[in-house]
């Protein structure tokens, strides 16, 4: 994993970016008639603290300027917003001569300025001021703000040209009436002087537009907007070769710009070669070989940094892919480090209001959700939601996707009502968008009805699902799947069955067969519902079908393969087949350790489930206390692992404490330990803002009350009935997501 480094454009991009004379703002017509520019001031070194990052982005002129900052400290990232304002003067540019005129040498703008009309002088000052501000931001690798300043400079450059065309040069119209002979004698001289001044003014202002276009082009190039950069350079060539400049094609300035165009094309080819490694990385990712994928993406990252430096959109996207791979691998610290770098670069290149920045924000929130840091996850998701709403409006599928992710946070926190509301809100947007796309497709089919089936097939093979219908259908199915899981967790099994069956039908229709992971996830969740309904034979059949698809699609060593094996083991334990269940759990541990390592929270699920098997054996063999000892040992091992991997205040830590408290209360009658564990569980439920209507919180509070009553000697006679009631209570479980869907398993999640 490469750490952040000073963003110095290198090698190929250096040839394409304006350098020295091309980046200076003080332009004048030299004696040789070339576009002469003096070297820019020494470059500012961009530095950052190893423990902290800050990103800033300026809004457009006329709007309230905002600063968006993201800082990383260790493995956590925080977001802040503060208001600020900025004008060219705040960058040290107070007038036309602040930098531009000083850089031009010989005859300065200020010396000639008195000969220009007031409006024209103001326009020229604005051009130089904003260009200087843009170059300062470029030196700090803040390409978003740099581009905004150069755009403003370009606007004023066009105004300056308009001013030359419409304004007349100052003339001595106030001739003394009593000196007619003197006026007559100077008529020819004044006419020639005025013509020279006007020509000089036209030539002077004519250079402002191509100069600024080159600056805009360098920002476009730094943002990986290569086509737009080419357009800027082409337009600059057109400006210098057209009236009033009319530079010949052999002129050094024309050759210089054409050389930059060739350098851009060379850079484009080099980037394509480096980005081709993304294809190999994606292939390794699909094959569930995350280590190989990380290595491949890292090679691509190294090549890109050699080509374009450390601050470039392609570098940001590659870091994003590396971060996602670390997340899938379960290495959340490395994932946050890569994603924070990706976010910082995205904001520098595009600003905090760009959808590209929202993508990194959303992925960072996803990692925080996996770590159990719900507050941070919610913060990042809400910022991403705001950016996407501003960019796309309220009814866009990307907005729906963020609403659903926020719903997942509530789901993880044990707040099913809030989760369901957001899931349904997102589903409504997805369904309406899908209906609109399908209607458009029908109209296109009518328009293209003369095309043969072969032509249509060739288009699909070449361009894929351009309409986005299949992708959106999969999103709808994933949301229905998540809704089904919430119903299942609330004990609403019939509603859960309806949602999951509809999701399965959509998946099969959109994807064409059962040989897809999303189908397998939905089959797994249907198996969960059958198991809760006591339909163990149906559950086993669906689980085995899911397992077959999982292994075909993902291989034998994937965490979701382990999750489905885990659920099959649960059915064996429910049927009293304890040996078969324990054998499968041991197989699950082998897969999890190979895929995830020793410290992943998925292993805690398996330890807890194995403890349940030994607890049930102890129930059937009262004389053998060894089963209970093994059970509590495995529960405590699960608790330690969850605390270490998820943090001591994670919701799943509360669930494990709840389970241990129940065991002490019901099985070994250790009421003091039971009360301690239930109190800890209640505290964590409260810290996670669990709904008061949550069955877990309600049961824990009732147990605390009963234990306090039971430990009071006056109330011991009434304790036995409460113990029997508790021992017949429901078992706790939670769920998680895989790809677009949710795969449900007892007591925890299996997500990638």
C-alpha angles and dihedrals in degrees: 000000000000117000125222116281139179107295103234116163106234143187112338098020092050089063091052099044120082108257135192104332094020093057098045118100103206101091126178138161106259125210091262091053095245128138094259121190129170122231117277120247118276112293117259114239112239108220135175136186116250090233100040141044130187125194126191132187130182124223123226122285113278095029130096105274115231134190119216115195132183120189129187124206114177105315099338129087125201131196127212135176126206133167123240139161130217136187131174089264092061088062091055095267108122101155143355093286097048092101112331097060094042091052094053096069126201105038113022130209090245092057091051094034096088089064093058127083114259095249091049092050089051092051093049090048090052092050093052093041096051093041090053091047091049093051092050090053090047090054087055090049092243094138097168094059091039091056092049092053093048091049089055089048090052091052091053091044090059089048090052091054090049089051092055091051095049105031122075122223114259109270134189096250091149095081116162111256091215092059105061094144093054091049091049092050092052098043095096093043093049092047092054091045093050091049091051092048092049093048090048091051093049092048091046096052095038090069093056096077100048090042091054093043089058089053091049089048093054090052091048090051092049088052090051091247091138099164091051090048090053090050090053092051092046090050090048090054090049090052097051095044095046129071132321094026099032095181112183121242088252092058113119093236093053091047090048093055092044089052089055090052091054090048090053091053090049090050090050091057092046091051091050090055093050093045091050086077086068088071091057090045091052090050091053090047092053089050089054091243096136096167091055090046091052091049092049094048089047090056089051090049092052092051092047093050089052090052104040108008127242100301108066135111093245089054090050093050092048092050087050091055091048090050092052091050091052088049091052088047089054094244097130097170092056090043092055092047093053094042093048089054090047091050093048092051093045091054091047092051101037108011129245093283096062123104089233089063090047090058092057090044092053093048091049089053089052091056091049089051090053090050090052092245094136096169092057092043091052092048094053093043092052093050090049090048092052092049092049093046090051091048101041109014130241100300103054123121091235089057089050090051092055092047089054092049090053087050089055090058090055089045091053090048092056094254102130096165094059091040092052092049092055093042090055092045090053092044091054091055091047094050094049092047091048092051090051092050092048091051090051090049090054090053091048091050090054090050092048096038091122093065117103123241089250092057091048091048091049091051092051091047091050102038104022121207097344092168092060092227097128092048092050092047089056090050091052091050091048091053091049088050091053091048089051091053091052090052089050093051090051091051093250094133100164092053089046090052092052093050095046093047091051089049090050092050092051092047092052092047095047099040098036100228146025093261094100131097093232089059090049091051091053092047088052091054092048087054089054091055093049089050093051088051090053092248094134097162092055091043092053092050093051093045092053091049089050091048092052092053091044094053092045093050102034108020129240098293103058123121092234090054085055090049093054092045087051092055092049088053089053090057090051090052091048089054091051093252094134099162092053090047094051092047090053092047089054089052089050090054091052092053093045094049091049094047101034111016130238100297103052116122091232088075089059088062092056094046090051093049092049088052089055090055092053090045091054090048089052089052090055094043105041093175094060107077090173091083091058091047091053090047096054090043091056092045091054091047089053090049093052093049093049093049091050097045102033104025131256095276099050118131091237090055086059090051091053092047087050091054093048090048090052091050093051092046098047108024113032097018092229093152097173092056090043092054091048093052095046091049090051090049093050091050092053092045087055093046088054090049093239113188115261087231091059110121090221094055093041092051093047092051092048090050091051090052093047093047092050088050092045093051089054106089091218091061102039092103090065097049103085096069092053091051092053091047092051094047091060094050124118124274120250122240140162137197144219144191135265119190103317096337141060125252112200125209134160118280099352148015139270108207138163 
